[in-house]
Amino acid sequence: LTGQSRAWIHTLDLAKLKSNKIEIEVLEITVGCDPEYFILSGRSVVNAHSYLPFQGEIGCDGTLAELRPHYGVNEWEVTRNLAKLIGRIPSSLKASQWIASMMPSQKGFRFEAHSFYAGFPAGFHVHLGLPPEILNTRSDLNRATLNHLVRCLDWYVSVPLLALEVAHERRLGKGKYGKPGDYRPSAVTLEYRTPGGFFLRTPALARGLMGMCLAVTEDLITKVRS
């Protein structure tokens, strides 16, 4: 991440961020994710909440199903955790008797990864474990640092990967969801919400997405600290 391209995209002057002292004790950046996916019967979307709980490693976020693998220090570790959960999806579906009587057989269900399908947008949210000193958004400097990081993620991750996706309707809606700059900080992680659920389709796509996010984040945090 050097050269003229860095200068071109940076709307915030990194030198200004570095001139304000940020004491960071945690050196290791972690990565995690909670990708959404679709349960399908024929061409119809099955309401995931009818079969999966809201909580847990294999759960739902309303209509869509969601995987919540354990985080790791690199993308390979998280991808292996994802693979284990994907293998457990069919056995995790639990329907009450009255729901099962009104729905097609679970044996005919398919599980597919899309960024947009049948009017529903789905995301592959990447969680980046950052030093708590940066995640404290009560500080104007920390908010500027996070905004700067997300802008870098947009340009160095989302833009290069844009051509791989087959459906872009998720980014064309009226809301902010899935658009550049979509993120949500917490006391534990920065949740980058721009990537779509499409990247759950193969281990290589998931691993590449998380690895690129991790590389950009580690580079910027190192620059801020130096």
GURO-843874 format. One record per residue: x, y negated, z negated of N, C-alpha, C in turn. Coordinates in steps of 0.02 Angstrom, whole numbers, plus 50000, padded with zeros to 5 digits. Atoms other than C-alpha are relative to their C-alpha. Layout:
+-------+-------+-------+-------+-------+-------+-------+-------+-------+
!  n_px !  n_py !  n_pz ! ca_px ! ca_py ! ca_pz !  c_px !  c_py !  c_pz !
+-------+-------+-------+-------+-------+-------+-------+-------+-------+
!     X !     Y !     Z !     X !     Y !     Z !     X !     Y !     Z !
...
+-------+-------+-------+-------+-------+-------+-------+-------+-------+
% end
This chain:
+-------+-------+-------+-------+-------+-------+-------+-------+-------+
!  n_px !  n_py !  n_pz ! ca_px ! ca_py ! ca_pz !  c_px !  c_py !  c_pz !
+-------+-------+-------+-------+-------+-------+-------+-------+-------+
! 50042 ! 50059 ! 50000 ! 50000 ! 50000 ! 50000 ! 50044 ! 49938 ! 50000 !
! 49955 ! 50057 ! 49997 ! 50129 ! 49873 ! 50054 ! 49993 ! 49965 ! 50067 !
! 49998 ! 50034 ! 49937 ! 50158 ! 49748 ! 50191 ! 49944 ! 49950 ! 50010 !
! 50049 ! 50052 ! 49984 ! 50043 ! 49627 ! 50280 ! 49929 ! 50019 ! 49983 !
! 50069 ! 49979 ! 50013 ! 49887 ! 49733 ! 50255 ! 49981 ! 49984 ! 49928 !
! 50015 ! 50015 ! 50070 ! 49900 ! 49710 ! 50065 ! 49984 ! 49925 ! 49993 !
! 50011 ! 50072 ! 50006 ! 49913 ! 49521 ! 50082 ! 49935 ! 49980 ! 50033 !
! 50061 ! 50018 ! 49963 ! 49768 ! 49520 ! 50205 ! 49937 ! 50011 ! 49960 !
! 50063 ! 49984 ! 50033 ! 49639 ! 49602 ! 50095 ! 49995 ! 49970 ! 49930 !
! 50003 ! 50022 ! 50069 ! 49685 ! 49529 ! 49926 ! 49973 ! 49929 ! 49994 !
! 50028 ! 50067 ! 50011 ! 49569 ! 49386 ! 49889 ! 50021 ! 49973 ! 49932 !
! 49973 ! 50022 ! 50065 ! 49636 ! 49381 ! 49711 ! 50076 ! 50005 ! 50003 !
! 49927 ! 50000 ! 50000 ! 49818 ! 49337 ! 49687 ! 50024 ! 50045 ! 49944 !
! 49978 ! 49953 ! 50050 ! 49898 ! 49484 ! 49599 ! 50047 ! 49968 ! 49950 !
! 49954 ! 50034 ! 50045 ! 50029 ! 49368 ! 49527 ! 49963 ! 49966 ! 49944 !
! 50039 ! 50033 ! 50051 ! 49893 ! 49276 ! 49433 ! 49977 ! 50050 ! 49947 !
! 50020 ! 49949 ! 50048 ! 49833 ! 49439 ! 49355 ! 50060 ! 50019 ! 49957 !
! 49942 ! 49979 ! 50036 ! 50010 ! 49484 ! 49306 ! 50025 ! 49946 ! 49952 !
! 49976 ! 50054 ! 50043 ! 50043 ! 49314 ! 49229 ! 49965 ! 50000 ! 49932 !
! 50036 ! 49992 ! 50063 ! 49914 ! 49354 ! 49095 ! 50017 ! 50067 ! 49970 !
! 49974 ! 49938 ! 50029 ! 49984 ! 49484 ! 48977 ! 49943 ! 50048 ! 49982 !
! 50047 ! 49947 ! 50019 ! 49885 ! 49646 ! 48965 ! 50041 ! 50056 ! 49970 !
! 49963 ! 49946 ! 50032 ! 49954 ! 49769 ! 48839 ! 49963 ! 50066 ! 50011 !
! 50030 ! 49936 ! 49983 ! 49917 ! 49944 ! 48905 ! 50041 ! 50056 ! 49970 !
! 49964 ! 49945 ! 50032 ! 49965 ! 50093 ! 48798 ! 49988 ! 50067 ! 50036 !
! 50017 ! 49938 ! 49966 ! 49878 ! 50230 ! 48900 ! 50028 ! 49997 ! 50071 !
! 49967 ! 50002 ! 49935 ! 49985 ! 50269 ! 49052 ! 49965 ! 50045 ! 50050 !
! 50028 ! 49950 ! 49955 ! 49887 ! 50416 ! 49125 ! 49931 ! 49980 ! 50023 !
! 50065 ! 50014 ! 49971 ! 49743 ! 50381 ! 49243 ! 49967 ! 50068 ! 50016 !
! 50036 ! 49938 ! 49986 ! 49612 ! 50520 ! 49253 ! 49948 ! 49988 ! 50054 !
! 50052 ! 50005 ! 49948 ! 49485 ! 50558 ! 49389 ! 49946 ! 50051 ! 49986 !
! 50057 ! 49955 ! 50007 ! 49314 ! 50636 ! 49383 ! 49947 ! 49981 ! 50051 !
! 50052 ! 50015 ! 49951 ! 49152 ! 50634 ! 49481 ! 49933 ! 50029 ! 49976 !
! 50066 ! 49970 ! 50010 ! 48965 ! 50669 ! 49476 ! 49961 ! 49996 ! 50065 !
! 50033 ! 50003 ! 49935 ! 48912 ! 50703 ! 49656 ! 49929 ! 50026 ! 49998 !
! 50069 ! 49979 ! 49992 ! 48729 ! 50717 ! 49700 ! 49993 ! 50044 ! 50063 !
! 50012 ! 49958 ! 49941 ! 48662 ! 50849 ! 49820 ! 49925 ! 50017 ! 50003 !
! 50071 ! 49986 ! 49987 ! 48496 ! 50910 ! 49891 ! 49985 ! 50074 ! 49993 !
! 50029 ! 49932 ! 49998 ! 48395 ! 51066 ! 49855 ! 49946 ! 49998 ! 50053 !
! 50046 ! 50002 ! 49944 ! 48301 ! 51105 ! 50015 ! 49963 ! 50066 ! 50007 !
! 50040 ! 49943 ! 49981 ! 48161 ! 51223 ! 50061 ! 49974 ! 49985 ! 50070 !
! 50014 ! 50021 ! 49932 ! 48147 ! 51222 ! 50249 ! 50032 ! 49932 ! 50012 !
! 49975 ! 50068 ! 49991 ! 48165 ! 51038 ! 50291 ! 49979 ! 49953 ! 49942 !
! 50027 ! 50041 ! 50055 ! 48082 ! 50978 ! 50131 ! 50048 ! 49998 ! 49941 !
! 49959 ! 50009 ! 50059 ! 48173 ! 50909 ! 49980 ! 49962 ! 50026 ! 49939 !
! 50029 ! 49973 ! 50062 ! 48136 ! 51007 ! 49821 ! 50019 ! 49954 ! 49943 !
! 49986 ! 50042 ! 50058 ! 48121 ! 50902 ! 49664 ! 50045 ! 50037 ! 49951 !
! 49951 ! 49965 ! 50042 ! 48277 ! 50950 ! 49567 ! 49978 ! 50002 ! 49927 !
! 50021 ! 50002 ! 50070 ! 48197 ! 50900 ! 49402 ! 49954 ! 50058 ! 49983 !
! 50044 ! 49943 ! 50013 ! 48076 ! 51046 ! 49422 ! 50040 ! 50063 ! 49983 !
! 49959 ! 49940 ! 50009 ! 48222 ! 51167 ! 49409 ! 50062 ! 49989 ! 49958 !
! 49937 ! 50014 ! 50035 ! 48367 ! 51079 ! 49322 ! 49989 ! 49948 ! 49946 !
! 50007 ! 50050 ! 50054 ! 48387 ! 50979 ! 49160 ! 50035 ! 49935 ! 50020 !
! 49966 ! 50064 ! 49988 ! 48441 ! 50797 ! 49156 ! 50072 ! 50002 ! 49974 !
! 49933 ! 49995 ! 50030 ! 48591 ! 50843 ! 49048 ! 50036 ! 50062 ! 50024 !
! 49961 ! 49940 ! 49986 ! 48731 ! 50967 ! 49075 ! 50043 ! 49995 ! 50062 !
! 49954 ! 49999 ! 49944 ! 48864 ! 51012 ! 49202 ! 49964 ! 50008 ! 50067 !
! 50041 ! 49992 ! 49941 ! 48733 ! 51067 ! 49328 ! 49931 ! 49974 ! 49982 !
! 50062 ! 50032 ! 50021 ! 48587 ! 50948 ! 49310 ! 49968 ! 49963 ! 50057 !
! 50034 ! 50039 ! 49949 ! 48481 ! 50822 ! 49401 ! 50001 ! 49927 ! 49982 !
! 50008 ! 50072 ! 50009 ! 48464 ! 50636 ! 49425 ! 49934 ! 49983 ! 50035 !
! 50065 ! 50008 ! 49968 ! 48278 ! 50630 ! 49461 ! 49990 ! 50053 ! 50053 !
! 50013 ! 49954 ! 49946 ! 48240 ! 50708 ! 49629 ! 50061 ! 50039 ! 50022 !
! 49938 ! 49969 ! 49976 ! 48421 ! 50748 ! 49670 ! 50034 ! 50040 ! 49946 !
! 49959 ! 49960 ! 50046 ! 48529 ! 50881 ! 49591 ! 50069 ! 49966 ! 49994 !
! 49936 ! 50033 ! 50012 ! 48697 ! 50829 ! 49519 ! 50048 ! 50047 ! 49964 !
! 49946 ! 49961 ! 50031 ! 48862 ! 50912 ! 49473 ! 50043 ! 49954 ! 49958 !
! 49959 ! 50041 ! 50046 ! 48965 ! 50848 ! 49326 ! 50060 ! 50042 ! 49975 !
! 49942 ! 49960 ! 50020 ! 49132 ! 50939 ! 49324 ! 50042 ! 49964 ! 49949 !
! 49954 ! 50030 ! 50047 ! 49261 ! 50911 ! 49190 ! 50052 ! 49960 ! 50038 !
! 49951 ! 50043 ! 49967 ! 49381 ! 50771 ! 49234 ! 50069 ! 50032 ! 49998 !
! 49932 ! 49974 ! 49999 ! 49565 ! 50799 ! 49270 ! 50050 ! 49944 ! 50011 !
! 49947 ! 50049 ! 49989 ! 49731 ! 50713 ! 49292 ! 50017 ! 49995 ! 50074 !
! 49990 ! 50005 ! 49927 ! 49730 ! 50748 ! 49480 ! 49939 ! 50029 ! 50035 !
! 50059 ! 49980 ! 49961 ! 49606 ! 50784 ! 49619 ! 49995 ! 50075 ! 50009 !
! 50001 ! 49927 ! 49992 ! 49655 ! 50968 ! 49635 ! 49964 ! 50032 ! 49941 !
! 50030 ! 49973 ! 50060 ! 49602 ! 51003 ! 49457 ! 49924 ! 49991 ! 50001 !
! 50072 ! 50014 ! 49999 ! 49432 ! 50920 ! 49479 ! 49965 ! 50040 ! 50055 !
! 50030 ! 49961 ! 49946 ! 49401 ! 51007 ! 49645 ! 49991 ! 50073 ! 49980 !
! 50008 ! 49932 ! 50025 ! 49432 ! 51176 ! 49563 ! 49940 ! 50004 ! 49952 !
! 50057 ! 50001 ! 50046 ! 49307 ! 51129 ! 49427 ! 49934 ! 49995 ! 50038 !
! 50060 ! 50005 ! 49958 ! 49181 ! 51080 ! 49561 ! 49982 ! 50067 ! 50031 !
! 50012 ! 49935 ! 49968 ! 49201 ! 51247 ! 49649 ! 49968 ! 50049 ! 49952 !
! 50030 ! 49955 ! 50050 ! 49161 ! 51341 ! 49489 ! 49926 ! 49984 ! 49989 !
! 50069 ! 50020 ! 50011 ! 49002 ! 51240 ! 49463 ! 49956 ! 50017 ! 50060 !
! 50039 ! 49985 ! 49940 ! 48945 ! 51261 ! 49644 ! 49981 ! 50073 ! 50002 !
! 50016 ! 49928 ! 50001 ! 48955 ! 51450 ! 49624 ! 49946 ! 50018 ! 49950 !
! 50051 ! 49986 ! 50052 ! 48840 ! 51439 ! 49473 ! 49932 ! 49968 ! 50014 !
! 50062 ! 50036 ! 49987 ! 48704 ! 51332 ! 49554 ! 49939 ! 50047 ! 50004 !
! 50061 ! 49958 ! 49994 ! 48583 ! 51473 ! 49605 ! 49976 ! 50028 ! 49934 !
! 50020 ! 49970 ! 50064 ! 48586 ! 51554 ! 49433 ! 49979 ! 49948 ! 49948 !
! 50017 ! 50054 ! 50048 ! 48560 ! 51384 ! 49348 ! 49929 ! 49974 ! 50010 !
! 50068 ! 50024 ! 49987 ! 48389 ! 51352 ! 49426 ! 49951 ! 50036 ! 49955 !
! 50049 ! 49972 ! 50046 ! 48255 ! 51379 ! 49295 ! 49934 ! 49963 ! 50009 !
! 50065 ! 50031 ! 49989 ! 48074 ! 51346 ! 49339 ! 49949 ! 50029 ! 49952 !
! 50055 ! 49975 ! 50041 ! 47924 ! 51357 ! 49225 ! 49952 ! 50039 ! 50044 !
! 50042 ! 49954 ! 49961 ! 47793 ! 51483 ! 49277 ! 49951 ! 49962 ! 50045 !
! 50050 ! 50034 ! 49959 ! 47666 ! 51355 ! 49338 ! 50033 ! 49964 ! 50058 !
! 49965 ! 50030 ! 49945 ! 47797 ! 51265 ! 49443 ! 50018 ! 50052 ! 50052 !
! 49980 ! 49947 ! 49955 ! 47860 ! 51427 ! 49517 ! 49941 ! 50025 ! 50042 !
! 50058 ! 49975 ! 49964 ! 47684 ! 51476 ! 49567 ! 49979 ! 49953 ! 50057 !
! 50019 ! 50048 ! 49949 ! 47665 ! 51318 ! 49672 ! 50056 ! 49986 ! 50050 !
! 49943 ! 50014 ! 49959 ! 47838 ! 51316 ! 49752 ! 50022 ! 50062 ! 50039 !
! 49973 ! 49943 ! 49963 ! 47923 ! 51424 ! 49883 ! 50049 ! 50039 ! 49956 !
! 49953 ! 49959 ! 50037 ! 48034 ! 51564 ! 49823 ! 50068 ! 49968 ! 49997 !
! 49933 ! 50028 ! 50008 ! 48200 ! 51506 ! 49754 ! 50051 ! 50035 ! 50044 !
! 49954 ! 49963 ! 49957 ! 48281 ! 51638 ! 49862 ! 50009 ! 49965 ! 50067 !
! 49995 ! 50035 ! 49937 ! 48246 ! 51527 ! 50012 ! 50029 ! 49930 ! 49995 !
! 49972 ! 50067 ! 50009 ! 48322 ! 51370 ! 49938 ! 50070 ! 49995 ! 50031 !
! 49933 ! 50016 ! 49975 ! 48473 ! 51289 ! 50020 ! 50026 ! 49940 ! 49960 !
! 49968 ! 50055 ! 50037 ! 48596 ! 51170 ! 49938 ! 50047 ! 49964 ! 50049 !
! 49963 ! 50037 ! 49948 ! 48664 ! 51035 ! 50053 ! 50023 ! 49932 ! 49975 !
! 49971 ! 50065 ! 50018 ! 48772 ! 50881 ! 50039 ! 49987 ! 49950 ! 50057 !
! 50014 ! 50054 ! 49953 ! 48711 ! 50724 ! 50126 ! 50008 ! 49933 ! 49964 !
! 50002 ! 50067 ! 50029 ! 48735 ! 50538 ! 50097 ! 49930 ! 49971 ! 50005 !
! 50069 ! 50023 ! 49991 ! 48556 ! 50511 ! 50159 ! 49961 ! 50055 ! 50034 !
! 50041 ! 49948 ! 49970 ! 48418 ! 50636 ! 50194 ! 49927 ! 49990 ! 49980 !
! 50072 ! 50005 ! 50012 ! 48229 ! 50623 ! 50211 ! 49981 ! 49940 ! 49957 !
! 50016 ! 50061 ! 50037 ! 48229 ! 50447 ! 50141 ! 50034 ! 49993 ! 49933 !
! 49966 ! 50002 ! 50065 ! 48337 ! 50488 ! 49990 ! 50075 ! 49987 ! 50009 !
! 49927 ! 50011 ! 49999 ! 48513 ! 50414 ! 49967 ! 50033 ! 50041 ! 49945 !
! 49963 ! 49961 ! 50050 ! 48642 ! 50520 ! 49876 ! 50073 ! 49975 ! 49999 !
! 49932 ! 50025 ! 50008 ! 48811 ! 50468 ! 49808 ! 50048 ! 50052 ! 49974 !
! 49946 ! 49961 ! 50030 ! 48977 ! 50549 ! 49767 ! 50038 ! 49951 ! 49956 !
! 49971 ! 50051 ! 50044 ! 49019 ! 50440 ! 49618 ! 50066 ! 50024 ! 49972 !
! 49934 ! 49983 ! 50026 ! 49203 ! 50441 ! 49573 ! 50011 ! 49962 ! 49935 !
! 49987 ! 50030 ! 50065 ! 49246 ! 50409 ! 49390 ! 50076 ! 49997 ! 49988 !
! 49929 ! 50011 ! 50011 ! 49417 ! 50335 ! 49353 ! 50011 ! 49981 ! 49928 !
! 49985 ! 50014 ! 50070 ! 49480 ! 50344 ! 49175 ! 50056 ! 49950 ! 49995 !
! 49952 ! 50055 ! 50003 ! 49569 ! 50179 ! 49145 ! 50016 ! 49983 ! 49927 !
! 49985 ! 50024 ! 50068 ! 49655 ! 50103 ! 48994 ! 49942 ! 49959 ! 49972 !
! 50058 ! 50035 ! 50028 ! 49519 ! 50038 ! 48876 ! 50009 ! 49924 ! 50000 !
! 49989 ! 50072 ! 49999 ! 49602 ! 49867 ! 48876 ! 49975 ! 49968 ! 50064 !
! 50024 ! 50026 ! 49936 ! 49553 ! 49848 ! 49059 ! 49925 ! 50008 ! 50005 !
! 50072 ! 49988 ! 49996 ! 49378 ! 49921 ! 49040 ! 49959 ! 49954 ! 49956 !
! 50035 ! 50048 ! 50042 ! 49334 ! 49790 ! 48910 ! 49981 ! 49939 ! 50042 !
! 50021 ! 50051 ! 49952 ! 49233 ! 49679 ! 49027 ! 49980 ! 49934 ! 49966 !
! 50014 ! 50064 ! 50033 ! 49204 ! 49546 ! 48894 ! 50054 ! 49949 ! 50016 !
! 49946 ! 50045 ! 49981 ! 49369 ! 49474 ! 48954 ! 49994 ! 49981 ! 50073 !
! 50003 ! 50023 ! 49930 ! 49365 ! 49367 ! 49112 ! 50056 ! 50032 ! 50041 !
! 49944 ! 49971 ! 49964 ! 49536 ! 49435 ! 49159 ! 49986 ! 50073 ! 50017 !
! 50015 ! 49930 ! 49986 ! 49477 ! 49615 ! 49144 ! 49949 ! 50006 ! 50055 !
! 50050 ! 49998 ! 49945 ! 49326 ! 49581 ! 49254 ! 50033 ! 49984 ! 50066 !
! 49964 ! 50016 ! 49939 ! 49441 ! 49503 ! 49382 ! 50042 ! 50059 ! 50023 !
! 49960 ! 49942 ! 49983 ! 49555 ! 49655 ! 49375 ! 49957 ! 50055 ! 50029 !
! 50045 ! 49948 ! 49974 ! 49409 ! 49776 ! 49400 ! 49973 ! 49981 ! 50068 !
! 50024 ! 50022 ! 49935 ! 49339 ! 49673 ! 49543 ! 50054 ! 50008 ! 50053 !
! 49943 ! 49994 ! 49955 ! 49511 ! 49672 ! 49622 ! 50012 ! 50074 ! 50018 !
! 49991 ! 49928 ! 49988 ! 49528 ! 49861 ! 49602 ! 49946 ! 50027 ! 50047 !
! 50055 ! 49974 ! 49958 ! 49356 ! 49895 ! 49679 ! 50007 ! 49974 ! 50071 !
! 49990 ! 50026 ! 49932 ! 49396 ! 49782 ! 49827 ! 50053 ! 50041 ! 50036 !
! 49948 ! 49957 ! 49971 ! 49554 ! 49885 ! 49856 ! 49971 ! 50069 ! 50017 !
! 50031 ! 49935 ! 49986 ! 49452 ! 50047 ! 49843 ! 49955 ! 49996 ! 50062 !
! 50043 ! 50009 ! 49941 ! 49329 ! 49978 ! 49971 ! 50042 ! 50004 ! 50064 !
! 49960 ! 50006 ! 49939 ! 49465 ! 49938 ! 50098 ! 50044 ! 50061 ! 50013 !
! 49951 ! 49947 ! 49990 ! 49588 ! 50080 ! 50069 ! 49970 ! 50070 ! 49995 !
! 50032 ! 49934 ! 50005 ! 49464 ! 50221 ! 50034 ! 49936 ! 50002 ! 50042 !
! 50065 ! 49996 ! 49967 ! 49287 ! 50185 ! 50094 ! 50003 ! 49983 ! 50074 !
! 49997 ! 50018 ! 49929 ! 49330 ! 50098 ! 50257 ! 50034 ! 50054 ! 50042 !
! 49970 ! 49947 ! 49959 ! 49453 ! 50232 ! 50320 ! 49957 ! 50063 ! 50005 !
! 50041 ! 49938 ! 49999 ! 49331 ! 50372 ! 50274 ! 49932 ! 49990 ! 50031 !
! 50067 ! 50015 ! 49974 ! 49179 ! 50286 ! 50349 ! 49984 ! 50041 ! 50062 !
! 50012 ! 49965 ! 49936 ! 49200 ! 50371 ! 50518 ! 49983 ! 50073 ! 49991 !
! 50013 ! 49929 ! 50011 ! 49186 ! 50544 ! 50440 ! 49927 ! 50014 ! 49987 !
! 50069 ! 49988 ! 50019 ! 49008 ! 50523 ! 50379 ! 49954 ! 50002 ! 50061 !
! 50046 ! 49992 ! 49944 ! 48863 ! 50572 ! 50491 ! 49936 ! 49959 ! 49991 !
! 50060 ! 50041 ! 50012 ! 48726 ! 50463 ! 50412 ! 50019 ! 49940 ! 49957 !
! 49981 ! 50061 ! 50034 ! 48747 ! 50283 ! 50360 ! 49941 ! 49960 ! 49973 !
! 50059 ! 50036 ! 50022 ! 48569 ! 50237 ! 50311 ! 50005 ! 49978 ! 49927 !
! 49994 ! 50017 ! 50071 ! 48618 ! 50236 ! 50127 ! 50027 ! 49930 ! 49990 !
! 49970 ! 50066 ! 50007 ! 48717 ! 50077 ! 50154 ! 49958 ! 49945 ! 50032 !
! 50040 ! 50049 ! 49963 ! 48579 ! 49991 ! 50255 ! 49939 ! 49978 ! 49961 !
! 50059 ! 50019 ! 50040 ! 48449 ! 49975 ! 50116 ! 50005 ! 49930 ! 49973 !
! 50002 ! 50067 ! 50026 ! 48400 ! 49817 ! 50028 ! 50040 ! 49992 ! 49936 !
! 49964 ! 50004 ! 50063 ! 48485 ! 49859 ! 49863 ! 50075 ! 50003 ! 50009 !
! 49927 ! 49999 ! 49999 ! 48669 ! 49863 ! 49818 ! 50027 ! 50070 ! 50003 !
! 49977 ! 49931 ! 50008 ! 48679 ! 50052 ! 49798 ! 50034 ! 50024 ! 50064 !
! 49964 ! 49972 ! 49944 ! 48812 ! 50126 ! 49911 ! 50037 ! 49949 ! 50043 !
! 49966 ! 50052 ! 49961 ! 48872 ! 49960 ! 49980 ! 50068 ! 49985 ! 49970 !
! 49934 ! 50018 ! 50028 ! 49050 ! 49894 ! 49960 ! 49992 ! 49960 ! 49936 !
! 50001 ! 50036 ! 50063 ! 49085 ! 49831 ! 49786 ! 49953 ! 50029 ! 49948 !
! 50047 ! 49970 ! 50047 ! 48961 ! 49948 ! 49701 ! 50038 ! 50040 ! 49948 !
! 49967 ! 49964 ! 50054 ! 49035 ! 49999 ! 49534 ! 49965 ! 49986 ! 49934 !
! 50031 ! 50007 ! 50066 ! 48983 ! 50022 ! 49354 ! 50052 ! 50017 ! 49946 !
! 49951 ! 49985 ! 50053 ! 49105 ! 50005 ! 49208 ! 49965 ! 50024 ! 49937 !
! 50023 ! 49979 ! 50066 ! 49083 ! 50092 ! 49041 ! 50059 ! 49995 ! 49952 !
! 49945 ! 50001 ! 50049 ! 49186 ! 50109 ! 48883 ! 50051 ! 50054 ! 50015 !
! 49956 ! 49942 ! 49987 ! 49265 ! 50266 ! 48958 ! 50029 ! 49998 ! 50070 !
! 49978 ! 49996 ! 49930 ! 49275 ! 50253 ! 49148 ! 49974 ! 49941 ! 50041 !
! 50027 ! 50041 ! 49947 ! 49254 ! 50145 ! 49300 ! 49966 ! 50047 ! 50050 !
! 50037 ! 49958 ! 49954 ! 49118 ! 50225 ! 49407 ! 49997 ! 49965 ! 50068 !
! 50000 ! 50028 ! 49933 ! 49148 ! 50189 ! 49592 ! 49944 ! 50034 ! 50040 !
! 50063 ! 49972 ! 49975 ! 48978 ! 50212 ! 49676 ! 49990 ! 49993 ! 50075 !
! 50008 ! 50010 ! 49928 ! 49010 ! 50169 ! 49858 ! 50001 ! 50064 ! 50041 !
! 49998 ! 49938 ! 49959 ! 49057 ! 50344 ! 49926 ! 49934 ! 50039 ! 49997 !
! 50062 ! 49963 ! 49995 ! 48912 ! 50451 ! 49985 ! 50007 ! 50074 ! 49984 !
! 50000 ! 49929 ! 50018 ! 48863 ! 50629 ! 49940 ! 50027 ! 50046 ! 50054 !
! 49971 ! 49961 ! 49945 ! 48927 ! 50688 ! 50110 ! 50066 ! 50032 ! 49981 !
! 49933 ! 49976 ! 50015 ! 49099 ! 50712 ! 50032 ! 50001 ! 50062 ! 49955 !
! 50004 ! 49936 ! 50037 ! 49037 ! 50862 ! 49933 ! 49998 ! 50059 ! 50049 !
! 50010 ! 49946 ! 49951 ! 49026 ! 50963 ! 50096 ! 50057 ! 50051 ! 50000 !
! 49944 ! 49953 ! 50000 ! 49200 ! 51038 ! 50087 ! 50049 ! 49981 ! 49945 !
! 49949 ! 50017 ! 50050 ! 49340 ! 51050 ! 49957 ! 50049 ! 49947 ! 50026 !
! 49952 ! 50048 ! 49972 ! 49455 ! 50952 ! 50075 ! 49972 ! 49929 ! 49997 !
! 50030 ! 50066 ! 50002 ! 49333 ! 50806 ! 50086 ! 49998 ! 49973 ! 49929 !
! 50005 ! 50021 ! 50070 ! 49303 ! 50800 ! 49898 ! 50069 ! 49984 ! 49972 !
! 49933 ! 50010 ! 50025 ! 49487 ! 50817 ! 49860 ! 50033 ! 49938 ! 50030 !
! 49972 ! 50059 ! 49967 ! 49537 ! 50686 ! 49988 ! 49972 ! 49936 ! 49972 !
! 50032 ! 50060 ! 50027 ! 49411 ! 50560 ! 49923 ! 50027 ! 49983 ! 49931 !
! 49977 ! 50013 ! 50068 ! 49462 ! 50579 ! 49741 ! 50074 ! 49985 ! 49998 !
! 49929 ! 50013 ! 49999 ! 49647 ! 50584 ! 49783 ! 50016 ! 49930 ! 50024 !
! 49989 ! 50069 ! 49976 ! 49638 ! 50421 ! 49881 ! 49980 ! 49949 ! 49947 !
! 50021 ! 50045 ! 50054 ! 49541 ! 50337 ! 49740 ! 50052 ! 49998 ! 49944 !
! 49950 ! 49996 ! 50053 ! 49669 ! 50397 ! 49614 ! 50064 ! 49965 ! 50020 !
! 49937 ! 50032 ! 49977 ! 49818 ! 50339 ! 49719 ! 49994 ! 49924 ! 49999 !
! 50009 ! 50073 ! 50000 ! 49747 ! 50164 ! 49743 ! 49997 ! 49973 ! 49929 !
! 50006 ! 50023 ! 50069 ! 49703 ! 50149 ! 49559 ! 50067 ! 50000 ! 49964 !
! 49934 ! 49997 ! 50033 ! 49873 ! 50207 ! 49497 ! 50046 ! 49946 ! 50026 !
! 49957 ! 50052 ! 49971 ! 49959 ! 50087 ! 49617 ! 49984 ! 49931 ! 49971 !
! 50019 ! 50066 ! 50024 ! 49860 ! 49936 ! 49560 ! 50015 ! 49992 ! 49925 !
! 49987 ! 50005 ! 50072 ! 49872 ! 49975 ! 49374 ! 50074 ! 49993 ! 49987 !
! 49928 ! 50007 ! 50007 ! 50059 ! 49996 ! 49393 ! 50023 ! 49929 ! 50016 !
! 49983 ! 50069 ! 49981 ! 50070 ! 49826 ! 49479 ! 49980 ! 49951 ! 49946 !
! 50024 ! 50045 ! 50053 ! 49968 ! 49743 ! 49342 ! 50045 ! 50005 ! 49939 !
! 49959 ! 49989 ! 50059 ! 50077 ! 49818 ! 49207 ! 50071 ! 49975 ! 50008 !
! 49929 ! 50015 ! 49990 ! 50245 ! 49778 ! 49288 ! 50014 ! 49925 ! 49996 !
+-------+-------+-------+-------+-------+-------+-------+-------+-------+
% end
